Amino acid sequence: MRTNRIRTTALAATALVAALSLTACGGGNEGTKSAGPAPAPAAASNTDGKAESTAPQTPETTAPPTGTPAENASTPARGKHAGGNGNETAHSGTEKAAPASATARTACTTANTTVTVTKVTRPINHLLLTLKNNGSGLCDAYYAPRLGFDGAQSVFPILEDSKPQAVVTLAPGEEAYAGIGLTGEPGQGTLHKSKNLSVHFAKRNGSTYDTPAKLKLPAETYWDDNGFVTYWQSDRATALTF
């Protein structure tokens, strides 16, 4: 009896193995199928309802500042205003004032000008004074030059009809002119011969500077008390019109 039971159990086990083999083979030639990739883990949801990835995040590294803490705190930002390339120090906003010489303006004097006298052929009995600005700024040629011939007891007469509409202002290198009519109508005055001429410059208030320009007159220069000198003019032709 015991031997039959063992044999029966063995036969049953063999039959079970055969059945399992047939089940695994699927009863046909389809072959074994892959289970496929595992499904992606579901995204976690935050309190706003937006999906957040559960994948681990790599922390962003920041380069440590160089220098001491005090230096890092006081170092100014660097950059270039108006679209710069980042290589220049930030603009301070302070503008430099224009040089004084560019806007300086004073009266024309012997300190900032040179004056010359020449004889002209027309009109007759006339001389021409030429004033040139040698300074670095503007100068105003006020009124008319005050003339003194050697031996004269008074200032040469000024022709008021020659007064211009505005004061002549000279930039560096520019010139102004004054015409000198040496005599009046022939036979109306006593002629004087002179070799030297002093030219005083006028101030804005009409008074004159103490230091005159000393000029050598052309040879055979004669004048009388009926002569005149014009105001300073901006061009030679106007100065010789009177």
Secondary structure, DSSP 8 states (H G I E B T S, - for coil): -HHHHHHHHHHHHHHHHHHHHHHHHTTSS--------------EE-TTS-EE--S-----------S-HHHHHH---B--TTT--S-SB----------HHHH-EEE--TTTEEEEEEE-SSSTTEEEEEEEE-SSSEEEE-S--EEEETT-SS---B-GGG--SS-EEE-TT-EEEEEEE--SSTTSS--EEEEEEEEE-B-TTS-B-S--EEEEEEEEEEE-TT-EE---BSSHHHHT--
